Amino acid sequence: MDRRSFIGLAGLYPVCALLPGSCQAQGQTPSGKQLVLAGDYGYEQQSIRNLEAGTTVDARNASFTVANSRNSDPGAMMGCDEGTLPVNRYPVVIRNCPGVHFVGGRFDGQVPLTSDWRDTYCNSAALLVRDGTANATIEGVRVRRCWDGIRLAERADGFHLKGCWLSEVRDDAVENDYLLSGTVEDCLFDGCFSGISVDPASNERDGTGETVRIDRTLIRMHAFLSKGEITHQAPIKAVDQSPRLRITGSVFALTSANMRGLRRLERTWQLTIESRDNALLWLPDEPIPPALPLPPSGFRLLTGADARGYWNKAYRQWVAAHQDVARFTDEAL
């Protein structure tokens, strides 16, 4: 077994069949046991599937590379599918692992940050949860410079994201385009084009009977080049058939005076069925544009220097309170 293979705790997870880049449970496994990932997996995708319900996957000492483009500067003449660079568009994929608890993991991205969004759109997510993985808990994950951060796909309802730190996200920090019920709790999304997406690719999906709870979560938008403009989307990318929203103790920070997604922001407020102890921060020095939909009660609105001071304090407090979340070597501990 090389160091990039899945490592089970000795004697506790004896029936893990080791396939290239894959771990699949065979037969009956002891309940309440762990699967441990350790070391640098680089560009090798790890596919975790068919684990016994409630298994913990301990990735606190594991690192992964996420890369979606075959060249470092995709453009109209040479898209992200052209070139010689290695790609690893889905470093960790979890399938058919109901109640899985995935803890830790450091995902270092090589997704281009300065090229246009449309030229960089080779679909990718650092962590993909799908296919019968209901009631998954994803805790303490550290991701930067990715396309999408965490993606919840078909039959991954009841998800719980907790204490995760994502930064420099070119698209969605969390993609929930299957409109599933779930919770985003105590997370830091620091610099994303779109915060949480609940925008289905298919008009046949209807999430109006579902609920997403956003609790004690900090979301700061960041403007990237998209369709010829430096801009960003809304903290919640919503449509009329998106799930209802419960937003408590959370902070949404807008950074671009010409942000897109004003209609999506309006839908966000319309979909919100609970709102308390929140803050909406307008970080630019420019005045709030008249077209910006203002939040419902339960949001405190701050602008300019006051907003930036509020964000900086909230950010520092979150980072100081989460010393167990993995850091990159160029980050202060």
C-alpha positions as CSV (number, residue, x, y, z in Angstrom):
1,M,0.0,0.0,0.0
2,D,1.6,3.3,-1.0
3,R,1.1,6.5,1.1
4,R,-1.5,7.8,-1.3
5,S,-3.9,4.9,-0.8
6,F,-6.7,4.9,1.7
7,I,-5.4,3.9,5.1
8,G,-7.7,2.2,7.6
9,L,-7.1,2.1,11.3
10,A,-5.4,-1.2,12.0
11,G,-7.9,-3.8,12.9
12,L,-10.8,-1.4,12.8
13,Y,-11.6,-1.2,9.1
14,P,-10.3,-4.5,7.6
15,V,-12.5,-4.9,4.6
16,C,-11.6,-1.9,2.5
17,A,-10.8,-3.0,-1.1
18,L,-8.0,-0.8,-2.4
19,L,-8.5,0.0,-6.1
20,P,-6.6,2.7,-8.0
21,G,-7.8,6.0,-6.5
22,S,-10.8,4.3,-4.9
23,C,-12.0,2.8,-1.7
24,Q,-15.1,0.6,-1.7
25,A,-16.5,-1.4,1.2
26,Q,-17.0,-5.1,0.5
27,G,-19.3,-7.1,2.7
28,Q,-20.1,-6.1,6.3
29,T,-18.0,-3.5,8.1
30,P,-17.9,-2.8,11.8
31,S,-20.2,0.0,12.8
32,G,-18.9,3.3,14.1
33,K,-15.5,2.8,12.6
34,Q,-13.2,5.2,10.7
35,L,-11.5,5.4,7.4
36,V,-8.3,7.5,7.5
37,L,-6.8,9.5,4.7
38,A,-3.3,10.7,5.2
39,G,-0.5,12.3,3.1
40,D,-0.5,14.3,-0.1
41,Y,-2.8,12.8,-2.8
42,G,-1.8,15.4,-5.4
43,Y,-3.7,15.0,-8.6
44,E,-5.0,11.6,-7.8
45,Q,-8.8,11.5,-7.4
46,Q,-10.1,9.7,-4.4
47,S,-13.5,8.0,-4.8
48,I,-15.1,7.0,-1.6
49,R,-18.1,4.8,-2.0
50,N,-20.5,2.2,-0.4
51,L,-19.3,2.8,3.2
52,E,-21.4,1.6,6.1
53,A,-23.9,4.3,7.3
54,G,-22.4,6.7,9.8
55,T,-18.7,6.0,8.9
56,T,-16.2,8.8,9.7
57,V,-13.7,9.7,7.1
58,D,-10.7,11.3,8.9
59,A,-8.9,13.5,6.4
60,R,-7.3,15.9,8.9
61,N,-3.8,14.9,7.7
62,A,-4.6,14.7,4.0
63,S,-4.0,17.2,1.2
64,F,-5.3,17.3,-2.3
65,T,-4.8,19.4,-5.5
66,V,-7.8,20.7,-7.4
67,A,-7.1,21.9,-11.0
68,N,-9.7,22.4,-13.7
69,S,-7.7,24.0,-16.6
70,R,-5.2,22.4,-18.9
71,N,-3.5,25.7,-19.3
72,S,-2.8,28.6,-16.8
73,D,-4.5,31.3,-18.7
74,P,-7.6,30.1,-20.7
75,G,-9.1,32.4,-23.2
76,A,-11.2,32.5,-26.4
77,M,-8.4,31.1,-28.5
78,M,-7.4,28.3,-26.0
79,G,-10.0,27.2,-23.6
80,C,-9.6,25.4,-20.3
81,D,-9.8,22.0,-21.9
82,E,-6.7,22.6,-24.1
83,G,-3.1,22.4,-23.0
84,T,-0.7,20.0,-21.3
85,L,-1.2,20.8,-17.6
86,P,-2.6,18.0,-15.4
87,V,-6.2,18.4,-14.1
88,N,-8.0,17.0,-11.1
89,R,-11.4,18.4,-11.4
90,Y,-13.0,16.3,-8.6
91,P,-10.3,15.4,-6.0
92,V,-12.7,13.8,-3.6
93,V,-16.0,12.2,-4.6
94,I,-18.3,10.5,-2.0
95,R,-21.0,8.2,-3.3
96,N,-23.5,6.0,-1.5
97,C,-22.2,6.7,2.0
98,P,-25.3,7.7,4.0
99,G,-24.6,9.6,7.2
100,V,-20.9,9.9,6.4
101,H,-18.8,12.3,8.5
102,F,-16.0,13.7,6.4
103,V,-13.6,15.6,8.7
104,G,-10.7,17.9,7.6
105,G,-8.7,17.9,4.4
106,R,-6.7,20.6,2.7
107,F,-7.6,21.3,-0.9
108,D,-5.1,23.6,-2.7
109,G,-6.4,24.9,-6.0
110,Q,-4.7,25.8,-9.2
111,V,-7.9,27.2,-10.9
112,P,-7.0,30.3,-12.9
113,L,-8.1,33.5,-11.0
114,T,-7.5,36.2,-13.6
115,S,-9.0,34.7,-16.8
116,D,-12.6,35.3,-17.8
117,W,-15.2,33.2,-16.1
118,R,-16.6,31.8,-19.3
119,D,-13.2,30.7,-20.6
120,T,-12.3,29.1,-17.3
121,Y,-15.6,27.2,-17.0
122,C,-14.4,23.6,-17.0
123,N,-16.7,22.2,-14.4
124,S,-15.1,21.2,-11.1
125,A,-15.6,20.9,-7.4
126,A,-13.1,20.2,-4.6
127,L,-15.5,17.9,-2.8
128,L,-18.5,16.3,-4.5
129,V,-21.1,14.5,-2.5
130,R,-23.8,12.5,-4.4
131,D,-25.7,9.3,-5.2
132,G,-27.4,8.3,-2.0
133,T,-25.1,10.1,0.4
134,A,-27.9,11.6,2.5
135,N,-27.3,13.2,5.9
136,A,-23.6,13.8,5.2
137,T,-21.6,16.0,7.6
138,I,-18.7,17.8,6.1
139,E,-16.6,19.5,8.8
140,G,-13.4,21.5,9.0
141,V,-12.5,21.4,5.3
142,R,-10.0,24.0,4.0
143,V,-10.3,24.9,0.3
144,R,-8.8,27.7,-1.7
145,R,-8.5,28.7,-5.4
146,C,-11.1,26.3,-6.6
147,W,-14.0,26.4,-9.1
148,D,-16.8,25.2,-6.9
149,G,-15.9,24.4,-3.3
150,I,-18.4,21.8,-2.0
151,R,-21.0,20.4,-4.3
152,L,-24.1,18.5,-3.2
153,A,-25.7,16.5,-6.0
154,E,-28.5,14.0,-6.5
155,R,-29.7,12.2,-3.3
156,A,-27.4,14.1,-1.0
157,D,-30.3,15.7,1.0
158,G,-30.0,16.5,4.7
159,F,-26.4,17.8,4.3
160,H,-24.6,19.6,7.2
161,L,-21.6,21.7,6.4
162,K,-19.8,22.8,9.6
163,G,-16.7,24.8,10.3
164,C,-15.4,24.9,6.7
165,W,-13.1,27.6,5.4
166,L,-13.2,28.3,1.7
167,S,-11.4,31.2,-0.1
168,E,-10.7,32.5,-3.6
169,V,-13.6,30.6,-5.1
170,R,-14.1,31.3,-8.9
171,D,-17.7,30.1,-8.9
172,D,-19.9,28.7,-6.0
173,A,-18.5,28.2,-2.5
174,V,-21.4,25.7,-2.1
175,E,-23.4,24.4,-5.0
176,N,-26.8,23.0,-4.1
177,D,-28.4,23.1,-7.5
178,Y,-30.4,19.9,-6.7
179,L,-32.3,22.2,-4.2
180,L,-31.8,19.9,-1.2
181,S,-32.5,20.6,2.4
182,G,-29.5,21.1,4.6
183,T,-27.5,23.3,6.9
184,V,-24.5,25.6,6.5
185,E,-23.2,26.3,10.0
186,D,-20.3,28.2,11.3
187,C,-18.5,28.5,7.9
188,L,-16.2,31.1,6.5
189,F,-16.4,31.8,2.7
190,D,-13.8,34.5,2.2
191,G,-13.8,35.7,-1.4
192,C,-16.2,33.9,-3.7
193,F,-17.9,34.8,-7.0
194,S,-21.1,33.2,-5.8
195,G,-21.8,32.1,-2.2
196,I,-24.4,29.4,-2.0
197,S,-26.1,28.4,-5.3
198,V,-29.6,27.0,-5.2
199,D,-30.2,27.6,-8.9
200,P,-31.2,24.4,-10.7
201,A,-29.9,23.5,-14.2
202,S,-33.3,22.0,-14.9
203,N,-36.6,23.8,-14.6
204,E,-38.1,20.5,-13.5
205,R,-36.5,20.7,-10.1
206,D,-38.7,22.2,-7.4
207,G,-37.2,23.0,-4.0
208,T,-40.1,25.1,-2.6
209,G,-40.8,22.4,0.0
210,E,-37.2,22.3,1.1
211,T,-35.3,24.5,3.6
212,V,-31.6,25.6,3.8
213,R,-30.4,26.9,7.1
214,I,-27.5,29.3,7.1
215,D,-26.3,29.8,10.7
216,R,-23.3,31.8,12.0
217,T,-21.7,31.8,8.5
218,L,-19.5,34.6,7.0
219,I,-19.7,35.1,3.2
220,R,-17.6,37.7,1.6
221,M,-18.0,38.2,-2.2
222,H,-15.0,38.8,-4.4
223,A,-15.1,40.4,-7.9
224,F,-13.5,38.3,-10.7
225,L,-13.5,38.9,-14.5
226,S,-16.7,37.5,-15.9
227,K,-18.0,38.1,-19.4
228,G,-15.8,41.1,-19.8
229,E,-16.6,42.8,-16.4
230,I,-15.0,42.7,-12.9
231,T,-18.0,41.7,-10.8
232,H,-19.5,39.1,-8.6
233,Q,-22.8,37.4,-8.0
234,A,-25.1,37.4,-5.0
235,P,-24.3,35.6,-1.7
236,I,-27.2,33.3,-2.4
237,K,-27.8,32.5,-6.1
238,A,-31.5,31.8,-5.9
239,V,-34.5,31.4,-8.3
240,D,-38.2,31.3,-7.5
241,Q,-38.2,27.5,-7.1
242,S,-35.3,27.5,-4.6
243,P,-35.6,26.2,-1.0
244,R,-36.9,28.5,1.7
245,L,-34.1,30.1,3.8
246,R,-33.4,30.4,7.5
247,I,-30.6,32.9,8.0
248,T,-29.3,33.5,11.5
249,G,-26.2,35.0,13.0
250,S,-24.6,35.4,9.6
251,V,-22.7,38.1,7.6
252,F,-23.0,38.8,3.9
253,A,-20.4,41.2,2.6
254,L,-20.7,42.8,-0.9
255,T,-17.5,44.1,-2.5
256,S,-18.3,45.2,-6.0
257,A,-20.2,48.4,-6.7
258,N,-21.4,47.0,-10.0
259,M,-22.3,43.5,-8.6
260,R,-24.5,41.3,-10.7
261,G,-27.3,39.3,-9.2
262,L,-29.5,42.1,-7.9
263,R,-32.6,40.0,-8.9
264,R,-31.1,37.0,-7.1
265,L,-30.6,39.1,-4.0
266,E,-34.2,40.2,-4.1
267,R,-35.3,36.6,-4.4
268,T,-33.1,35.7,-1.4
269,W,-35.0,38.2,0.8
270,Q,-38.3,36.9,-0.6
271,L,-37.3,33.2,0.2
272,T,-36.2,34.0,3.7
273,I,-38.6,32.7,6.3
274,E,-36.4,33.4,9.3
275,S,-33.9,36.2,9.8
276,R,-32.2,37.4,13.0
277,D,-28.9,38.7,14.2
278,N,-27.5,39.1,10.7
279,A,-25.4,41.8,9.0
280,L,-25.3,42.9,5.3
281,L,-22.1,44.8,4.6
282,W,-21.6,47.1,1.7
283,L,-17.8,47.3,1.6
284,P,-17.1,49.8,-1.2
285,D,-16.8,53.5,-0.5
286,E,-19.3,54.2,-3.3
287,P,-22.9,54.8,-2.2
288,I,-25.3,51.8,-2.3
289,P,-26.9,51.8,-5.7
290,P,-30.7,52.6,-5.6
291,A,-31.4,49.3,-7.3
292,L,-29.8,47.2,-4.6
293,P,-32.6,45.3,-2.8
294,L,-32.4,45.9,0.9
295,P,-32.7,43.0,3.4
296,P,-35.6,42.1,5.6
297,S,-35.7,42.8,9.3
298,G,-33.1,40.8,11.1
299,F,-30.2,42.3,9.1
300,R,-28.1,45.2,10.2
301,L,-26.8,47.3,7.3
302,L,-23.3,48.8,7.4
303,T,-21.4,50.6,4.7
304,G,-17.9,51.7,3.8
305,A,-15.3,51.9,6.5
306,D,-17.8,50.7,9.2
307,A,-18.6,47.6,7.0
308,R,-14.9,46.8,6.4
309,G,-14.1,47.1,10.1
310,Y,-17.0,44.8,11.0
311,W,-15.9,42.2,8.4
312,N,-12.2,42.3,9.5
313,K,-13.2,41.8,13.1
314,A,-15.6,38.9,12.3
315,Y,-13.0,37.3,10.1
316,R,-10.2,37.5,12.7
317,Q,-12.5,36.1,15.4
318,W,-13.6,33.1,13.1
319,V,-10.0,32.2,12.2
320,A,-8.8,32.5,15.8
321,A,-11.7,30.2,17.0
322,H,-11.0,27.5,14.4
323,Q,-7.3,26.6,15.0
324,D,-8.2,23.0,14.2
325,V,-9.0,23.8,10.6
326,A,-5.9,23.1,8.3
327,R,-3.8,25.9,7.2
328,F,-1.6,26.2,4.1
329,T,2.1,26.6,4.6
330,D,2.0,30.3,3.5
331,E,-0.8,31.1,6.0
332,A,-0.2,32.2,9.6
333,L,-1.3,29.7,12.2
